[in-house]
Amino acid sequence: MSILIKNGRIITAVDDYQADIFIENETITVIGKNLSMVADKEIDAAGKLVLPGGVDPHVHLDMPFMGTYSSDDYETGTRAALHGGTTSVIEFILQTQGDTLHNALKTWQDKSLHKAVGDFSYHMAVTDFNDDVAKEVVQMIEEEGITSFKTFMAYKGALMIDDGQMVQLMKIVKKHGGLVTVHATNGDMIDSLISKNLSEGNTKPLYHYLSQPEVTEAEASARFADMLHYTGCPGYIVHMTCEGALNAVRKATHRNQKVFVETCSQYLMLDASKYDQEDGAKWVMSPPLREKKDQEALWAGINQGLIQVVGTDHCPFTWEQKQMGKDDFSKIPNGHPAIEHRVEFMYSEGVRKGKISLNKFVEICSTNAAKIFGMYPKKGTIAVGTDADIVIFDPHKTHTISSKTHHMNCDYSAYEGWEVTGKTEAVLLRGKIAIENEECKLKPGDGKFIPRGKSSLII
């Protein structure tokens, strides 16, 4: 199938120009002015932005957690992502402690390969590192196209590895050209504060926030950066929320160290006052929402180049699932629905309000994630030869976020009633019409696993 996109304003991480795009099969074959070739379908993008498909490197689909599963699976989650302009996601495989990485991979393949509507890849979470797992890490990089390895500095007994294991993993990953990512919070300190609050009868969602003060994230971020510096391994901190953690990365630059950083849309838009509300459980996530001063620091960090990526940490649970912790905040499943609106939020809250440029918008929503995680230039930009993952975006259309209209499998919205300017109008996935007239034209199984190579940002 061929498609000709006419009259659009093409925005990449570095470009801003008017041109037409001709697509054959899955790739972009020609970009130019006033193209006249005949196509099977023509799209008039006059007055619209033409963007590379979004890449969200932090989602959790059908994930086992806290005695339940996240409510979006690969079908509903990737479909919702497409509706919002995200064409590729990277999801987290969780190794079961005592089991192998290959068994975990097989479990996630069974969940994804026949269900995904949009494209996807995997991070491998290493929760039990030993000599046998070290050999599997090499196989994941060299044979499976999984080049990033998630670690946890919290959730002891389930996901956490200790610093000794972390260092050994870093050494193996560095040697074979991969990347270590981290949930950087001090789990021991948090566990102690949770126990203290519960013993004092403090059970409301507010105490989820108060049990994870800024220092727990700042300390762990600095410790992770130090271990990376010691081993020479490249690393990436997921879902950074606060000024203290950002300052730990800023300090690392004083020794000419580069640490990649991701924040999430919720930490740029929401603050901890949500936990005072009657329905505060909707915003229980880890790390928690922070203060307004942290929002200012994160936006500044994006423009300073200290934060390269905005993801979502999409991990939705229904309101019924959230009620598992109605009498004990530590039992509230952590996470919220976000995969669908990230691109629109970053345009509305970032570009429209003068916090970031159009090019920076594309950089943080698409290009940098593709580069860091070895998907570029196949994903993350608009150029001849790249996958035809394209978003036609109306920069002027206003709409209101609501659970009644979103496509995520969650019966509430964490942004109910939020008015947004900027709307995804149409989406192409590898040259196929994915979203048109607010309908998804693809079916489960149309999404493909994207094997990844080495990062193009790691020297």
Kinemage of the C-alpha trace (Angstrom):
@kinemage 1
@onewidth
@group {chain A} dominant
@subgroup {mainchain}
@vectorlist {calphas} color= white
{ca met a 1} P 0.000 0.000 0.000
{ca ser a 2} L 1.215 3.522 -0.780
{ca ile a 3} L 0.233 6.707 1.064
{ca leu a 4} L 0.961 10.335 0.193
{ca ile a 5} L 0.805 12.887 3.001
{ca lys a 6} L 0.461 16.379 1.544
{ca asn a 7} L 0.988 19.898 2.876
{ca gly a 8} L 2.051 19.000 6.413
{ca arg a 9} L 4.443 20.803 8.736
{ca ile a 10} L 7.044 18.154 9.540
{ca ile a 11} L 8.579 18.354 13.013
{ca thr a 12} L 11.491 16.197 14.148
{ca ala a 13} L 13.953 16.652 17.014
{ca val a 14} L 15.997 18.973 14.766
{ca asp a 15} L 13.774 20.004 11.823
{ca asp a 16} L 10.695 22.145 11.186
{ca tyr a 17} L 9.638 22.451 7.534
{ca gln a 18} L 6.747 22.104 5.072
{ca ala a 19} L 6.877 19.071 2.784
{ca asp a 20} L 5.032 16.025 1.448
{ca ile a 21} L 5.816 12.431 2.432
{ca phe a 22} L 5.433 9.397 0.167
{ca ile a 23} L 5.186 5.992 1.828
{ca glu a 24} L 5.448 2.607 0.180
{ca asn a 25} L 4.760 -0.548 2.155
{ca glu a 26} L 6.241 0.046 5.621
{ca thr a 27} L 8.761 2.811 5.029
{ca ile a 28} L 9.131 6.434 4.007
{ca thr a 29} L 10.592 6.501 0.490
{ca val a 30} L 10.381 10.165 -0.589
{ca ile a 31} L 10.160 13.514 1.209
{ca gly a 32} L 9.852 16.641 -0.907
{ca lys a 33} L 7.919 19.691 -2.009
{ca asn a 34} L 4.833 19.300 -4.185
{ca leu a 35} L 5.139 15.539 -4.722
{ca ser a 36} L 2.913 14.377 -7.575
{ca met a 37} L 3.131 10.580 -7.488
{ca val a 38} L -0.116 8.620 -7.406
{ca ala a 39} L -0.777 6.799 -4.132
{ca asp a 40} L -3.398 4.344 -2.954
{ca lys a 41} L -4.396 6.895 -0.309
{ca glu a 42} L -3.749 10.597 0.033
{ca ile a 43} L -3.915 12.507 3.327
{ca asp a 44} L -4.165 16.297 3.379
{ca ala a 45} L -2.231 17.493 6.444
{ca ala a 46} L -2.632 21.229 5.774
{ca gly a 47} L -2.581 23.133 9.050
{ca lys a 48} L -1.425 20.026 10.927
{ca leu a 49} L 1.849 18.925 12.492
{ca val a 50} L 3.394 15.756 11.091
{ca leu a 51} L 5.329 14.014 13.871
{ca pro a 52} L 7.281 10.770 14.243
{ca gly a 53} L 5.305 8.174 16.175
{ca gly a 54} L 5.779 8.433 19.911
{ca val a 55} L 8.016 5.972 21.762
{ca asp a 56} L 7.044 5.276 25.381
{ca pro a 57} L 9.877 3.312 27.015
{ca his a 58} L 8.100 2.712 30.322
{ca val a 59} L 4.832 0.767 30.395
{ca his a 60} L 3.484 -2.194 32.361
{ca leu a 61} L 0.899 -4.321 30.550
{ca asp a 62} L -0.812 -7.310 32.179
{ca met a 63} L 1.826 -7.102 34.898
{ca pro a 64} L 1.571 -9.166 38.093
{ca phe a 65} L 1.937 -6.805 41.042
{ca met a 66} L 0.750 -6.687 44.662
{ca gly a 67} L -1.571 -9.663 44.313
{ca thr a 68} L -3.281 -8.546 41.109
{ca tyr a 69} L -2.527 -7.602 37.484
{ca ser a 70} L -2.421 -4.234 35.743
{ca ser a 71} L -5.739 -3.825 33.955
{ca asp a 72} L -4.455 -3.074 30.430
{ca asp a 73} L -3.104 -6.020 28.479
{ca tyr a 74} L -1.123 -5.824 25.241
{ca glu a 75} L -4.274 -5.420 23.170
{ca thr a 76} L -5.984 -2.651 25.119
{ca gly a 77} L -2.757 -0.945 26.162
{ca thr a 78} L -1.103 -0.682 22.747
{ca arg a 79} L -4.430 0.298 21.148
{ca ala a 80} L -4.846 3.126 23.657
{ca ala a 81} L -1.264 4.194 22.991
{ca leu a 82} L -1.974 4.427 19.263
{ca his a 83} L -5.037 6.594 19.898
{ca gly a 84} L -2.739 9.083 21.622
{ca gly a 85} L 0.054 9.040 19.050
{ca thr a 86} L 2.416 6.512 20.641
{ca thr a 87} L 3.297 3.841 18.077
{ca ser a 88} L 5.953 1.903 20.032
{ca val a 89} L 6.231 0.952 23.694
{ca ile a 90} L 8.876 -0.843 25.716
{ca glu a 91} L 7.475 -3.079 28.420
{ca phe a 92} L 9.113 -4.749 31.410
{ca ile a 93} L 9.612 -8.479 31.678
{ca leu a 94} L 9.863 -9.467 35.351
{ca gln a 95} L 12.161 -12.343 36.214
{ca thr a 96} L 10.696 -14.439 39.027
{ca gln a 97} L 13.265 -14.788 41.784
{ca gly a 98} L 14.784 -18.246 41.543
{ca asp a 99} L 13.775 -18.672 37.901
{ca thr a 100} L 15.501 -17.924 34.591
{ca leu a 101} L 15.377 -14.942 32.267
{ca his a 102} L 14.383 -17.218 29.390
{ca asn a 103} L 11.329 -18.505 31.244
{ca ala a 104} L 10.312 -14.917 31.958
{ca leu a 105} L 10.774 -14.041 28.279
{ca lys a 106} L 8.552 -16.946 27.230
{ca thr a 107} L 5.815 -15.782 29.639
{ca trp a 108} L 5.832 -12.258 28.196
{ca gln a 109} L 5.962 -13.486 24.610
{ca asp a 110} L 2.810 -15.496 25.269
{ca lys a 111} L 1.148 -12.312 26.560
{ca ser a 112} L 2.203 -10.070 23.707
{ca leu a 113} L 2.939 -11.610 20.310
{ca his a 114} L -0.666 -12.350 19.337
{ca lys a 115} L -2.275 -9.443 21.197
{ca ala a 116} L -0.272 -6.318 20.459
{ca val a 117} L -1.937 -3.772 18.186
{ca gly a 118} L 1.044 -1.389 18.199
{ca asp a 119} L 4.770 -2.146 18.078
{ca phe a 120} L 6.628 -3.121 21.228
{ca ser a 121} L 9.894 -4.238 22.731
{ca tyr a 122} L 11.038 -5.445 26.149
{ca his a 123} L 13.307 -4.432 28.994
{ca met a 124} L 14.406 -7.408 31.097
{ca ala a 125} L 14.057 -6.866 34.844
{ca val a 126} L 16.783 -8.779 36.683
{ca thr a 127} L 15.537 -9.622 40.161
{ca asp a 128} L 17.889 -12.498 41.011
{ca phe a 129} L 21.415 -12.069 39.647
{ca asn a 130} L 23.898 -14.964 39.712
{ca asp a 131} L 26.436 -16.660 37.406
{ca asp a 132} L 23.768 -18.457 35.370
{ca val a 133} L 21.742 -15.280 34.936
{ca ala a 134} L 24.924 -13.460 33.843
{ca lys a 135} L 25.190 -15.885 30.904
{ca glu a 136} L 21.540 -15.279 30.060
{ca val a 137} L 22.112 -11.521 30.049
{ca val a 138} L 24.650 -11.981 27.263
{ca gln a 139} L 22.202 -14.185 25.339
{ca met a 140} L 19.450 -11.569 25.694
{ca ile a 141} L 21.694 -8.922 24.151
{ca glu a 142} L 23.241 -11.030 21.400
{ca glu a 143} L 20.354 -13.326 20.450
{ca glu a 144} L 17.041 -11.812 21.559
{ca gly a 145} L 17.472 -8.104 20.826
{ca ile a 146} L 16.876 -7.166 24.480
{ca thr a 147} L 19.623 -4.734 25.380
{ca ser a 148} L 18.338 -2.982 28.524
{ca phe a 149} L 18.111 -4.478 31.999
{ca lys a 150} L 15.886 -3.075 34.730
{ca thr a 151} L 16.936 -3.187 38.363
{ca phe a 152} L 15.102 -2.253 41.550
{ca met a 153} L 16.609 -0.642 44.635
{ca ala a 154} L 13.288 -1.203 46.447
{ca tyr a 155} L 10.644 -3.971 46.875
{ca lys a 156} L 12.874 -6.259 48.934
{ca gly a 157} L 11.940 -9.937 48.725
{ca ala a 158} L 10.225 -9.536 45.369
{ca leu a 159} L 12.175 -7.361 42.917
{ca met a 160} L 15.129 -5.762 44.696
{ca ile a 161} L 18.756 -6.780 44.148
{ca asp a 162} L 21.557 -5.642 46.435
{ca asp a 163} L 24.403 -3.320 45.499
{ca gly a 164} L 26.856 -6.175 45.032
{ca gln a 165} L 24.577 -7.844 42.507
{ca met a 166} L 24.002 -4.486 40.843
{ca val a 167} L 27.716 -3.915 40.303
{ca gln a 168} L 28.253 -7.397 38.875
{ca leu a 169} L 25.313 -6.945 36.495
{ca met a 170} L 26.705 -3.584 35.382
{ca lys a 171} L 30.066 -5.145 34.554
{ca ile a 172} L 28.487 -7.818 32.341
{ca val a 173} L 26.124 -5.384 30.632
{ca lys a 174} L 28.913 -2.885 29.914
{ca lys a 175} L 31.116 -5.596 28.390
{ca his a 176} L 28.407 -6.612 25.932
{ca gly a 177} L 27.090 -3.190 24.957
{ca gly a 178} L 23.840 -3.003 26.935
{ca leu a 179} L 22.293 -0.535 29.354
{ca val a 180} L 21.200 -0.827 33.005
{ca thr a 181} L 18.046 1.011 34.086
{ca val a 182} L 16.930 1.497 37.660
{ca his a 183} L 14.007 2.183 39.952
{ca ala a 184} L 16.043 4.437 42.223
{ca thr a 185} L 14.530 4.651 45.689
{ca asn a 186} L 15.978 3.521 49.013
{ca gly a 187} L 13.824 0.489 49.748
{ca asp a 188} L 15.090 -0.115 53.297
{ca met a 189} L 14.303 3.434 54.375
{ca ile a 190} L 10.872 3.302 52.737
{ca asp a 191} L 10.003 -0.042 54.342
{ca ser a 192} L 10.939 1.373 57.736
{ca leu a 193} L 8.760 4.449 57.258
{ca ile a 194} L 5.817 2.351 56.049
{ca ser a 195} L 6.055 0.173 59.160
{ca lys a 196} L 6.291 3.222 61.406
{ca asn a 197} L 3.232 4.889 59.869
{ca leu a 198} L 1.107 1.753 59.985
{ca ser a 199} L 2.074 1.130 63.626
{ca glu a 200} L 0.840 4.633 64.424
{ca gly a 201} L -2.499 4.024 62.671
{ca asn a 202} L -1.668 6.178 59.643
{ca thr a 203} L -3.399 4.231 56.866
{ca lys a 204} L -4.612 6.838 54.352
{ca pro a 205} L -3.079 7.331 50.874
{ca leu a 206} L -1.298 10.467 52.111
{ca tyr a 207} L 1.048 8.218 54.078
{ca his a 208} L 2.152 6.474 50.912
{ca tyr a 209} L 3.658 9.827 49.967
{ca leu a 210} L 4.995 10.573 53.446
{ca ser a 211} L 6.697 7.158 53.569
{ca gln a 212} L 8.732 8.007 50.461
{ca pro a 213} L 10.281 11.427 51.138
{ca glu a 214} L 12.498 13.091 48.574
{ca val a 215} L 15.691 11.919 50.291
{ca thr a 216} L 14.845 8.262 49.530
{ca glu a 217} L 14.980 8.988 45.812
{ca ala a 218} L 17.866 11.452 45.909
{ca glu a 219} L 20.096 9.061 47.870
{ca ala a 220} L 19.369 6.083 45.624
{ca ser a 221} L 19.899 8.115 42.444
{ca ala a 222} L 23.295 9.278 43.696
{ca arg a 223} L 24.268 5.735 44.730
{ca phe a 224} L 23.261 4.354 41.336
{ca ala a 225} L 25.286 7.061 39.581
{ca asp a 226} L 28.300 6.194 41.737
{ca met a 227} L 28.044 2.502 40.834
{ca leu a 228} L 27.778 3.382 37.158
{ca his a 229} L 30.867 5.581 37.472
{ca tyr a 230} L 32.800 2.813 39.200
{ca thr a 231} L 31.912 0.183 36.583
{ca gly a 232} L 31.875 2.450 33.510
{ca cys a 233} L 28.449 1.091 32.608
{ca pro a 234} L 25.879 3.319 30.891
{ca gly a 235} L 22.716 3.761 32.937
{ca tyr a 236} L 19.231 5.214 32.873
{ca ile a 237} L 17.092 6.301 35.827
{ca val a 238} L 13.392 5.681 35.255
{ca his a 239} L 10.499 7.868 36.479
{ca met a 240} L 12.522 10.604 38.206
{ca thr a 241} L 10.217 12.790 40.284
{ca cys a 242} L 12.142 15.348 42.293
{ca glu a 243} L 14.726 18.092 42.495
{ca gly a 244} L 16.945 16.148 44.888
{ca ala a 245} L 17.329 13.222 42.491
{ca leu a 246} L 17.935 15.598 39.587
{ca asn a 247} L 20.667 17.307 41.588
{ca ala a 248} L 22.351 13.933 42.106
{ca val a 249} L 22.567 13.561 38.320
{ca arg a 250} L 23.692 17.171 37.955
{ca lys a 251} L 26.485 16.484 40.443
{ca ala a 252} L 27.577 13.461 38.409
{ca thr a 253} L 28.156 15.746 35.427
{ca his a 254} L 30.907 17.473 37.442
{ca arg a 255} L 33.038 14.366 36.857
{ca asn a 256} L 32.012 14.342 33.182
{ca gln a 257} L 29.622 11.430 33.697
{ca lys a 258} L 26.496 10.982 31.576
{ca val a 259} L 23.484 9.377 33.252
{ca phe a 260} L 20.323 9.121 31.162
{ca val a 261} L 17.123 10.223 32.898
{ca glu a 262} L 13.419 9.733 32.311
{ca thr a 263} L 10.597 11.527 34.014
{ca cys a 264} L 6.887 10.924 33.451
{ca ser a 265} L 4.022 13.165 32.426
{ca gln a 266} L 2.306 12.891 35.820
{ca tyr a 267} L 5.337 14.294 37.659
{ca leu a 268} L 5.334 17.310 35.353
{ca met a 269} L 1.594 17.965 35.797
{ca leu a 270} L 0.356 16.734 39.192
{ca asp a 271} L 1.484 17.225 42.790
{ca ala a 272} L 1.115 15.569 46.173
{ca ser a 273} L -2.002 17.566 47.100
{ca lys a 274} L -3.921 14.801 45.296
{ca tyr a 275} L -3.260 12.513 48.261
{ca asp a 276} L -5.422 14.707 50.503
{ca gln a 277} L -8.489 13.939 48.379
{ca glu a 278} L -11.054 11.290 49.280
{ca asp a 279} L -10.068 9.321 46.188
{ca gly a 280} L -6.335 9.803 46.725
{ca ala a 281} L -5.692 6.110 45.985
{ca lys a 282} L -6.025 6.940 42.269
{ca trp a 283} L -2.631 8.641 42.400
{ca val a 284} L -0.789 6.083 44.519
{ca met a 285} L 2.295 5.208 42.486
{ca ser a 286} L 5.979 4.764 43.277
{ca pro a 287} L 7.744 7.083 43.472
{ca pro a 288} L 4.809 9.257 44.554
{ca leu a 289} L 3.764 12.623 43.204
{ca arg a 290} L 5.923 15.392 44.652
{ca glu a 291} L 5.725 19.166 45.164
{ca lys a 292} L 5.296 22.062 42.752
{ca lys a 293} L 8.962 23.008 43.179
{ca asp a 294} L 9.830 19.576 41.819
{ca gln a 295} L 7.691 20.149 38.723
{ca glu a 296} L 9.646 23.342 38.060
{ca ala a 297} L 12.942 21.505 38.501
{ca leu a 298} L 11.922 18.711 36.117
{ca trp a 299} L 10.828 21.090 33.347
{ca ala a 300} L 14.117 22.933 33.778
{ca gly a 301} L 15.984 19.611 33.707
{ca ile a 302} L 14.424 18.809 30.338
{ca asn a 303} L 15.631 22.077 28.855
{ca gln a 304} L 19.048 21.708 30.474
{ca gly a 305} L 19.496 18.308 28.843
{ca leu a 306} L 19.660 16.482 32.174
{ca ile a 307} L 16.346 14.719 31.440
{ca gln a 308} L 16.155 13.118 28.014
{ca val a 309} L 12.832 11.259 28.015
{ca val a 310} L 9.231 11.632 29.178
{ca gly a 311} L 7.504 8.262 29.586
{ca thr a 312} L 4.377 7.286 31.497
{ca asp a 313} L 5.075 4.335 33.821
{ca his a 314} L 1.607 3.287 32.643
{ca cys a 315} L 0.385 0.715 35.152
{ca pro a 316} L -3.400 1.016 35.488
{ca phe a 317} L -5.644 -0.612 38.060
{ca thr a 318} L -9.397 -0.333 38.290
{ca trp a 319} L -11.025 1.452 41.208
{ca glu a 320} L -12.056 -1.922 42.614
{ca gln a 321} L -8.432 -3.049 42.528
{ca lys a 322} L -7.352 0.162 44.243
{ca gln a 323} L -9.802 -0.647 47.052
{ca met a 324} L -7.525 -3.519 48.096
{ca gly a 325} L -5.798 -0.837 50.169
{ca lys a 326} L -8.787 1.095 51.484
{ca asp a 327} L -7.735 0.377 55.080
{ca asp a 328} L -3.974 0.172 54.496
{ca phe a 329} L -2.134 2.430 52.029
{ca ser a 330} L 0.651 -0.157 51.642
{ca lys a 331} L -1.817 -2.529 49.965
{ca ile a 332} L -2.989 -0.074 47.278
{ca pro a 333} L -1.697 -1.344 43.911
{ca asn a 334} L 0.844 1.193 42.693
{ca gly a 335} L 0.234 2.822 39.313
{ca his a 336} L -2.158 4.854 37.209
{ca pro a 337} L -3.478 5.036 33.609
{ca ala a 338} L -1.391 7.324 31.383
{ca ile a 339} L -0.326 5.637 28.131
{ca glu a 340} L -2.930 7.357 25.950
{ca his a 341} L -2.416 11.045 26.664
{ca arg a 342} L 1.353 11.550 27.045
{ca val a 343} L 1.965 13.136 23.609
{ca glu a 344} L -1.064 15.415 23.854
{ca phe a 345} L -0.181 16.428 27.419
{ca met a 346} L 3.400 17.310 26.517
{ca tyr a 347} L 2.211 19.467 23.644
{ca ser a 348} L -0.545 21.168 25.655
{ca glu a 349} L 1.349 21.618 28.936
{ca gly a 350} L 4.817 21.974 27.425
{ca val a 351} L 4.769 23.571 23.979
{ca arg a 352} L 1.559 25.608 24.306
{ca lys a 353} L 2.617 27.010 27.679
{ca gly a 354} L 6.097 27.924 26.476
{ca lys a 355} L 7.975 25.421 28.649
{ca ile a 356} L 9.577 23.509 25.770
{ca ser a 357} L 10.075 23.982 22.041
{ca leu a 358} L 8.415 21.895 19.327
{ca asn a 359} L 11.718 20.166 18.613
{ca lys a 360} L 12.247 19.378 22.294
{ca phe a 361} L 8.686 17.998 22.391
{ca val a 362} L 9.546 15.462 19.670
{ca glu a 363} L 12.889 14.736 21.290
{ca ile a 364} L 11.438 13.794 24.689
{ca cys a 365} L 8.365 11.952 23.356
{ca ser a 366} L 10.021 9.959 20.580
{ca thr a 367} L 13.570 10.491 19.361
{ca asn a 368} L 15.640 10.223 22.527
{ca ala a 369} L 13.956 7.028 23.708
{ca ala a 370} L 14.523 5.479 20.271
{ca lys a 371} L 18.187 6.509 20.351
{ca ile a 372} L 18.895 5.468 23.942
{ca phe a 373} L 17.254 2.065 23.536
{ca gly a 374} L 18.647 1.106 20.137
{ca met a 375} L 15.551 1.629 17.956
{ca tyr a 376} L 16.844 4.631 16.002
{ca pro a 377} L 16.634 5.493 13.117
{ca lys a 378} L 14.051 2.783 12.435
{ca lys a 379} L 11.883 4.516 15.037
{ca gly a 380} L 11.897 8.038 16.436
{ca thr a 381} L 12.249 10.266 13.402
{ca ile a 382} L 10.879 11.125 9.963
{ca ala a 383} L 13.431 10.447 7.239
{ca val a 384} L 13.782 8.450 4.033
{ca gly a 385} L 14.149 4.761 4.915
{ca thr a 386} L 12.641 4.913 8.395
{ca asp a 387} L 9.532 3.051 9.506
{ca ala a 388} L 6.460 5.024 8.445
{ca asp a 389} L 5.307 5.589 12.030
{ca ile a 390} L 3.658 8.981 11.652
{ca val a 391} L 1.250 11.112 13.673
{ca ile a 392} L -0.955 13.766 12.063
{ca phe a 393} L -1.501 16.181 14.947
{ca asp a 394} L -3.969 19.055 15.159
{ca pro a 395} L -2.234 21.719 17.282
{ca his a 396} L -5.389 23.801 17.760
{ca lys a 397} L -8.092 21.287 18.630
{ca thr a 398} L -9.217 21.333 22.261
{ca his a 399} L -10.704 18.344 24.055
{ca thr a 400} L -11.398 17.230 27.609
{ca ile a 401} L -9.879 14.135 29.210
{ca ser a 402} L -12.405 11.695 30.652
{ca ser a 403} L -12.754 8.017 31.507
{ca lys a 404} L -15.915 8.107 29.383
{ca thr a 405} L -13.900 8.698 26.236
{ca his a 406} L -10.446 7.270 26.846
{ca his a 407} L -9.470 3.853 25.466
{ca met a 408} L -7.497 2.502 28.416
{ca asn a 409} L -9.023 -0.380 30.319
{ca cys a 410} L -9.564 1.622 33.482
{ca asp a 411} L -12.813 2.933 34.917
{ca tyr a 412} L -11.409 6.280 36.041
{ca ser a 413} L -9.073 8.930 34.695
{ca ala a 414} L -6.361 10.496 36.797
{ca tyr a 415} L -6.974 13.665 34.716
{ca glu a 416} L -10.782 13.769 34.650
{ca gly a 417} L -11.974 17.101 33.242
{ca trp a 418} L -8.508 18.303 32.209
{ca glu a 419} L -8.796 20.485 29.095
{ca val a 420} L -6.084 19.845 26.528
{ca thr a 421} L -5.136 21.783 23.401
{ca gly a 422} L -3.670 19.536 20.698
{ca lys a 423} L -5.178 16.300 19.419
{ca thr a 424} L -3.901 13.233 17.620
{ca glu a 425} L -5.953 13.172 14.426
{ca ala a 426} L -4.497 10.211 12.517
{ca val a 427} L -1.742 7.663 13.102
{ca leu a 428} L 0.237 5.447 10.747
{ca leu a 429} L 2.091 2.371 11.973
{ca arg a 430} L 4.676 1.093 9.498
{ca gly a 431} L 2.704 2.562 6.621
{ca lys a 432} L -0.678 1.232 7.697
{ca ile a 433} L -3.526 3.446 8.863
{ca ala a 434} L -3.738 2.741 12.581
{ca ile a 435} L -6.042 5.542 13.804
{ca glu a 436} L -8.489 7.467 11.626
{ca asn a 437} L -11.659 9.328 12.633
{ca glu a 438} L -10.998 8.225 16.226
{ca glu a 439} L -11.254 4.546 15.243
{ca cys a 440} L -8.494 1.950 15.400
{ca lys a 441} L -8.067 0.232 12.037
{ca leu a 442} L -5.578 -2.388 13.237
{ca lys a 443} L -6.232 -5.652 15.030
{ca pro a 444} L -4.471 -7.728 17.685
{ca gly a 445} L -1.315 -9.245 16.247
{ca asp a 446} L -0.615 -6.317 13.893
{ca gly a 447} L 1.926 -4.962 16.366
{ca lys a 448} L 5.438 -6.337 15.960
{ca phe a 449} L 8.223 -7.066 18.419
{ca ile a 450} L 11.122 -4.707 17.694
{ca pro a 451} L 14.518 -6.276 18.426
{ca arg a 452} L 16.935 -3.587 19.540
{ca gly a 453} L 20.607 -2.918 18.921
{ca lys a 454} L 23.097 -0.850 20.862
{ca ser a 455} L 22.258 2.692 21.894
{ca ser a 456} L 23.221 5.379 19.399
{ca leu a 457} L 23.764 7.860 22.248
{ca ile a 458} L 26.345 5.794 24.122
{ca ile a 459} L 29.908 6.540 23.051
